[in-house]
Structure formats: structure tokens, C-alpha cells
């Protein structure tokens, strides 16, 4: 019953933020907003609500991610959000365009993204957070583009760290990033997502 009551409360808070009646301004609100997103049973419906809210949806995600840059937050709520976004049904929406837009908004929040990169490079992240970081980076590399990916240099820098992980799932992401880098760095007209074994 308590869990049900909490879900109702979180749903109400999510609607309050997305309708513009309240904004995410502090760490407590950011955690509550992320909890509200992760409490949604249907990831596709949740994404639809976020985008239906216009700039308020992705703007609230950006605000939630920059209010707390502590390692505890990166390992906890931030990783909860990134793990939620890994639901296969989200990537299936419009050929992945909604996922791409969401991830672009997340990494365009420099305070959070730089903090996550730094924590990864310094080997401070938990295995779960490391996997989330690697997954985000892989998805960014796989975004179709006629130009060189702005995330290629970062991928080249952190690829050895991912490949050296003793955790199989993290190593696998590193291997996919390594293959994607090889394609993006060469004169290959085939998109990374068309190569067998690269699709996450």
C-alpha cells in the first residue's frame, strides 16, 4: 500500500513538473523527478509525456542532472535514469530519434556530463554507472550523421578503460565502441548500425 501511495505521489509530481506548475531547482527535487520517471511502468508512454511537454520535459531532465554532481548521485539517481532509458522499446520509437534527442539533451548539460566523464576516467564510478556511461557514449556514436561525431575523441580516450574492465558487460560495450570507432575513423560508407554485432 505504501508503495502504491508513493507511486501516486510520484506520478502527481511528474505531472506538476511537466505542466510547468513546478520546476526542478534543488537536489531533493531532482531525485524526486528522476524517481518519478523511473516509476513509470511504460517507458514509451513516459517518453511521450516528456516530449509532449515541449522544452519543459528535456529541460527538467537537464535541471535534475545538474543540481547534484556528487559521486553518490552519479552512482545512484543519475544511473537510475540512464538505466531506465536503456529500455529497448524507447530505442524502437521513430528509429531511435527520441532516444537520440534525449541523450543529446543529457550530454549538452555540461556540468553533469563532464562530472560523469571525470568520475569514469578517475575510476570512481560503480560498475553499474560505468556501464551506463559506456552505453550513453555508444548510443551517441551510433547517431547517424554526415559529419564526424563530436564524441569520437572521447570514445578513443576511454575505450581502453572499458576494454580493460573485468566486468563482461562493460567490456562488451567497450568492444562495440572499438568497432564503431574503426568504422567512423575510416572511409567506410556503411553506417555503424548496419554492421553485425554493433547494435546494442
C-alpha positions as CSV (number, residue, x, y, z in Angstrom):
1,X,0.0,0.0,0.0
2,X,2.8,2.3,0.9
3,X,4.5,1.6,-2.5
4,X,1.2,2.3,-4.3
5,X,0.8,5.6,-2.4
6,X,4.4,6.6,-3.3
7,X,3.7,5.8,-6.9
8,X,0.6,8.1,-6.9
9,X,2.7,10.8,-5.3
10,X,5.5,10.5,-7.9
11,X,3.0,10.5,-10.8
12,X,1.5,13.7,-9.4
13,X,4.9,15.3,-9.1
14,X,5.8,14.3,-12.6
15,X,2.7,15.9,-14.0
16,X,3.2,19.0,-11.9
17,X,6.7,19.5,-13.4
18,X,5.7,18.7,-17.0
19,X,2.8,21.1,-16.8
20,X,5.1,23.9,-15.7
21,X,3.5,24.3,-12.3
22,X,6.7,23.4,-10.6
23,X,10.4,23.4,-11.6
24,X,13.3,21.3,-10.5
25,X,15.6,23.6,-8.5
26,X,17.4,21.5,-5.9
27,X,18.8,18.1,-5.2
28,X,15.8,16.9,-3.4
29,X,13.5,17.8,-6.3
30,X,15.9,16.3,-8.8
31,X,15.9,12.9,-7.1
32,X,12.1,13.1,-6.8
33,X,11.8,13.9,-10.5
34,X,14.1,11.0,-11.5
35,X,12.2,8.7,-9.2
36,X,9.0,9.8,-10.9
37,X,10.4,9.0,-14.3
38,X,11.7,5.6,-13.3
39,X,8.4,4.7,-11.6
40,X,6.6,4.9,-14.9
41,X,5.6,1.3,-16.0
42,X,5.7,2.1,-19.7
43,X,8.9,3.7,-20.9
44,X,7.4,4.7,-24.2
45,X,4.4,6.4,-22.6
46,X,6.9,8.2,-20.3
47,X,9.0,9.4,-23.2
48,X,5.8,10.6,-25.0
49,X,4.8,12.6,-21.9
50,X,8.3,14.2,-21.7
51,X,8.3,15.3,-25.3
52,X,4.6,16.4,-25.2
53,X,5.6,18.8,-22.5
54,X,7.9,20.6,-25.0
55,X,11.0,22.2,-23.7
56,X,9.8,21.5,-20.1
57,X,10.4,17.8,-20.4
58,X,14.0,17.6,-21.5
59,X,14.7,20.9,-19.7
60,X,13.6,19.3,-16.4
61,X,15.9,16.3,-17.1
62,X,18.8,18.7,-17.6
63,X,18.0,20.6,-14.4
64,X,17.7,17.4,-12.4
65,X,21.1,16.2,-13.6
66,X,23.0,19.4,-12.7
67,X,21.7,20.0,-9.2
68,X,23.8,17.3,-7.6
69,X,27.2,16.3,-9.1
70,X,28.3,14.1,-6.1
71,X,29.6,10.6,-6.7
72,X,26.7,9.2,-4.8
73,X,24.3,10.9,-7.2
74,X,26.2,9.7,-10.3
75,X,26.2,6.2,-9.0
76,X,22.6,6.4,-7.8
77,X,19.8,8.5,-9.3
78,X,21.7,9.5,-12.4
79,X,22.5,5.9,-13.2
80,X,18.8,5.0,-12.4
81,X,17.7,7.4,-15.1
82,X,20.3,6.2,-17.7
83,X,19.4,2.6,-17.0
84,X,15.7,3.4,-17.5
85,X,16.5,4.9,-20.9
86,X,18.1,1.6,-22.0
87,X,14.6,0.0,-22.3
88,X,14.6,-1.4,-25.9
89,X,11.1,0.0,-26.5
90,X,12.4,3.5,-26.2
91,X,15.0,3.0,-28.9
92,X,12.3,1.5,-31.1
93,X,10.4,4.8,-31.2
94,X,10.9,6.5,-34.6
95,X,14.0,4.7,-35.4
96,X,15.7,5.8,-32.2
97,X,15.3,9.5,-32.8
98,X,13.5,10.2,-29.5
99,X,16.3,8.3,-27.6
100,X,18.9,10.3,-29.5
101,X,17.2,13.6,-28.7
102,X,17.0,12.7,-25.0
103,X,20.7,11.6,-24.8
104,X,21.8,14.8,-26.7
105,X,20.0,16.9,-24.2
106,X,21.7,15.0,-21.3
107,X,25.2,15.4,-22.7
108,X,24.5,19.0,-23.6
109,X,24.2,19.7,-19.9
110,X,28.0,20.2,-19.4
111,X,28.1,20.1,-15.6
112,X,26.6,16.6,-15.4
113,X,28.3,15.2,-18.5
114,X,31.8,16.5,-17.5
115,X,31.3,15.2,-14.0
116,X,30.3,11.7,-15.3
117,X,33.3,11.7,-17.7
118,X,35.7,12.7,-14.9
119,X,34.4,10.2,-12.5
120,X,34.7,7.4,-15.1
121,X,38.3,8.4,-16.0
122,X,39.3,8.6,-12.3
123,X,37.8,5.1,-11.8
124,X,35.4,6.3,-9.2
125,X,32.1,5.0,-10.7
126,X,30.4,1.8,-9.7
127,X,30.3,-1.0,-12.3
128,X,26.6,-0.1,-13.0
129,X,27.4,3.5,-13.5
130,X,30.4,2.6,-15.7
131,X,28.1,0.5,-17.9
132,X,25.6,3.4,-18.1
133,X,28.3,5.8,-19.2
134,X,29.6,3.4,-21.8
135,X,26.1,2.8,-23.1
136,X,25.4,6.5,-23.5
137,X,28.7,7.0,-25.3
138,X,28.0,4.1,-27.7
139,X,24.5,5.5,-28.5
140,X,26.0,8.9,-29.2
141,X,28.5,7.4,-31.7
142,X,25.7,5.5,-33.4
143,X,23.6,8.6,-34.2
144,X,23.5,8.9,-38.0
145,X,25.4,12.0,-39.2
146,X,27.2,13.2,-42.3
147,X,29.9,14.8,-40.1
148,X,32.5,13.3,-37.8
149,X,30.9,12.5,-34.4
150,X,31.8,15.1,-31.8
151,X,32.1,12.3,-29.3
152,X,34.7,10.3,-31.3
153,X,37.8,11.7,-29.5
154,X,36.2,11.0,-26.1
155,X,35.4,7.4,-27.3
156,X,39.0,6.9,-28.4
157,X,40.2,8.1,-25.0
158,X,38.0,6.0,-22.8
159,X,37.9,2.9,-25.0
160,X,40.9,1.2,-23.3
161,X,39.4,1.7,-19.9
162,X,36.2,0.0,-21.0
163,X,38.0,-2.9,-22.7
164,X,40.2,-3.5,-19.6
165,X,37.1,-3.9,-17.3
166,X,36.8,-7.3,-15.7
167,X,33.0,-6.9,-15.9
168,X,31.9,-8.7,-19.1
169,X,29.0,-6.3,-19.9
170,X,31.3,-3.3,-19.6
171,X,34.0,-5.0,-21.7
172,X,31.4,-5.8,-24.3
173,X,30.3,-2.2,-24.6
174,X,34.0,-1.2,-25.0
175,X,34.3,-3.8,-27.8
176,X,31.3,-2.3,-29.6
177,X,32.8,1.2,-29.2
178,X,36.1,0.0,-30.5
179,X,34.4,-1.4,-33.6
180,X,32.4,1.7,-34.1
181,X,35.5,3.9,-33.8
182,X,37.2,1.8,-36.5
183,X,34.3,2.4,-38.9
184,X,33.9,6.1,-38.1
185,X,37.6,6.7,-38.5
186,X,37.8,5.0,-41.9
187,X,36.5,5.8,-45.3
188,X,33.5,3.5,-44.9
189,X,30.1,4.4,-46.3
190,X,28.3,1.8,-44.1
191,X,26.7,3.1,-41.0
192,X,27.8,1.6,-37.7
193,X,24.3,0.3,-37.0
194,X,24.4,-1.7,-40.2
195,X,27.4,-3.7,-39.1
196,X,26.6,-7.1,-37.5
197,X,27.3,-7.2,-33.7
198,X,27.3,-3.4,-33.2
199,X,23.6,-2.9,-32.5
200,X,23.3,-2.8,-28.7
